[in-house]
């Protein structure tokens, strides 16, 4: 059976991954309210299309910090990709390189920053970093990623403590013994986006992750001021389906849906997407 949308990949992953692995990828903290609200937030937003526009040719290209990418959808940092596919983050990096978009590698990757770089030497990649009490550890990681062509550090600032992940506790979740976090050898939900964009007043680019499941979600985020969006869980679903090829399919589906949403809304390129496309419903 063909998988035609991201929810198809989600169902496939749920059916084929071990339960403890699926629960780890799927769960949020405590009652999972933020996870669920991120999904529902997009449903409260309606698009107001512009009619009688020539959209015979559309262009989804954009830039991130001056680097051109094929579409405004990148790969967010998520942990432990090797639980979903045997070469994990290396497949993810190759898919991002093939699709010409940005991949943010996680500190908690199951492939090292060196392995990821070697797998996709021409890829556009950033690195997600926690600030550790051991500042030397953070400094060493920064030097390693800089030496291997990572173009930016994505600093995580909202985890002074880890949340209580109930299913992981119930499952006594542990990383499988044949895997390890190799980098220790030796972005906002949409309800907050408008406020952040207004606050920064164009001084910096604003990116967003959380809850992106369709191309119209991407369009809504860009209309509210995001420069680019990032996806996390859907990448793991793609890996579980078919490794690198599965991730490429996920990205292609989102790009196709985004292009269609742009055209139906009367937008020929990224510069024509603006706040006038958006209307909030009262769901």
Buried (B, 14 or more C-beta within 10 A) or exposed (E): EEBEBBEBBBEBBBEEBEEBBBBBBBBBBEEBEBBEBBBEBBEBBEBEEEEEBEBEEBBBEBEBEEEEBBBBBBBBBBBBBBBBBEBBBBBBBBBBBBBBBBBBBBBBBBBBBBBBBEBBEEBBBBBBBBEEEEEEBBEBBBEBBEEBBBBBBBEEEEEEEEEEBBBBEEBEBEBEEEBBBBBEEEBBBBBEBBEBBEEEEEEEBBBBBBBBBBBBBBBBBBBBBBBBBBBBBBBBBBBBBBBBBBBBBBBEBBBEBBBBBBBBBBBBBBEBBEEEBBEEEEE
